[in-house]
Amino acid sequence: MRLAIKTLLTCFFLVLSLTAFTQQTKSIFRLVPLGVKGGIDESNLSAYMLAPQGSNNYVCLDAGTLHYGIEKAVANKVFAIQTEQVLKKYIKGYLISHSHFDHLAGLIINSPDDSAKNIYAFAGCIETFKTHYFTWKSWANFADEGEAPQLRKYHYITLHPKEEIKIENTEMTVKAFPLSHSNLTSTAFLVRNNDDYLLYLGDTGPDEVEKSHNLDTLWQAIAPLIREKKLKAIMIEVSFPDEQPDKLLFGHLTPRWLMKELHELERVTDPGSLAGFKVVVTHVKPPQSSIERIKKQLAAENDLKLNLIYPQQGIKLDL
């Protein structure tokens, strides 16, 4: 009888442990990289489709490359519908981090074949859309503001720092934080699905080089989410290898600077809190020799024991 009770108790606690483990490790978000690089490869520039697991209501984090990236994802059986239908039906809106062309070229080029949806960005970025991109001298005005005639396909939604808003036609919300990107304001997007979060950073330089406190403010804001195991991943750029001089960073990170910033994040969280934490490395600039150096340098400097992830175009990630 005692043996039977002991066996039952053992099984009970084993089930509890397995349940807890499953809850800790189950993926919440589905990320489909449409473009992962910075730099000169126009077929593979920053753009990531993000949705909760089990949903096809995606938001696009930046939009440097769309059509070619969707084609790659369809070829890899990430999507079971045609490329044009993914663009029109699955992408419900765009979160644009800043107005540099490599982060929105795909949106502009694909606009004639796109469906009606929202463009979310800070006011300065939206102003550049109105005055430089969606004008009749450079393209056509597919938005509902700016130069006439307005084709009214896209609707601008101005984001305000630290204000959470719903991403329409999805299950998600977003809160935006300013970043320093040389002479431009970039954006970090904190996306929430229920009580789970993912953080995507557009281009950013380190606080020390940029003479800014933007990253420190962001780290302070997300520290509680890391403590509570609610933040599932950080997507952050590393554009250059460590050999790049600080004066030629132009608002970007190197492996050394990334690790220094993430040490600051650990400092405002808890010692050891980032061990195993998922960091998706974005915006790595060609050539391939630089990419390989960046990977080696990150591996050598990863004393925080981060789970470093290098996304590949058209291959989904479960986060």
C-alpha positions, 0 to 999 in steps of 0.5 A: 500500500505504501509503495503504491502511494509512493508511486502515485505521488512520484507520478503526480510530481513528475506530471507537475514538473513536466507541465511546468517545463512545457509551460516554460518552453512552449512557443508563443510567437511565430516569426517568419523572416522575409529579409534578415540583412542590412546593406546592399542585398535588395532581395534580403532586407529587414522584414519579419512577419510576426503572429501568435502561434496558431494565428494567421494575423501577422504584423510585419516588423519593418518591410525592406523585402516582402515579395521575394521573402514571402516566395522563399517562405512559401517554397519552404512550406511555411505558408500553404497559400500563394505569395500574393495571398500572403501579402494581401490576407496574412499581413494585417499591418506594418510596424516601420521602425524608421524611414531609411529605405532598406526598412520600407522598400518592399512596402513601397514596391509592393503597394500596387498589389497590396490590400488596405491596411495600417502603417504604424510609425512615429510621426517623423517616419510618417512625415517622410512617407508623405513627403518622399515616398508616397508622392506622385513624383517618386511613386504614387500616393497609396495612403490617405494623407499627403499629396493629392490624389490619395489612393487611400489604401494605407492609413497612417497611425502615429505611435507615441512613446510608451503608449500601448495600442492595439494592432488592428485585425490581430490579437496583438498590441504594441508599445513603441520606444525611441532609439538613437540611430545616428541623426535619426530616431528609430524605434523599438516595438514591444509586441504583446499577445495576452501576457507574453511579449516580444521585443523588436529593435530597429537600427540602433547605436549604443548609448555611449556612442550615441550620447543617448539614454534610449537603450537604458530607458528601454532596458529599464522598461523590459526588466520586469518582463524578463524577471517574470519570464514574460518576454520571449525574445529580443530581436536586435541588430549587429551590423558590423564586426568589432573592427569597425571604428566607433566613428564609423558605426553610423548608429549601429551595433557591433558584437562588443557593443551588443554585449556591453548593452546586454550587460546593462540589461542584466544589471537592471534585471538580475544576475544570471537572468539572461542565461538561455534567453533568446536573442535574435541577431538581425541586420548583419551586413554583408560581405559573408566574411564580415558575417562570419566574423560577427558570429565568431565574435559574438560566440567568443564574447557571450559570457551572459550565455545567451541563446543567440539565434541567426534567422534565415530568410523564409524559414520560420522561428517559433519563439 
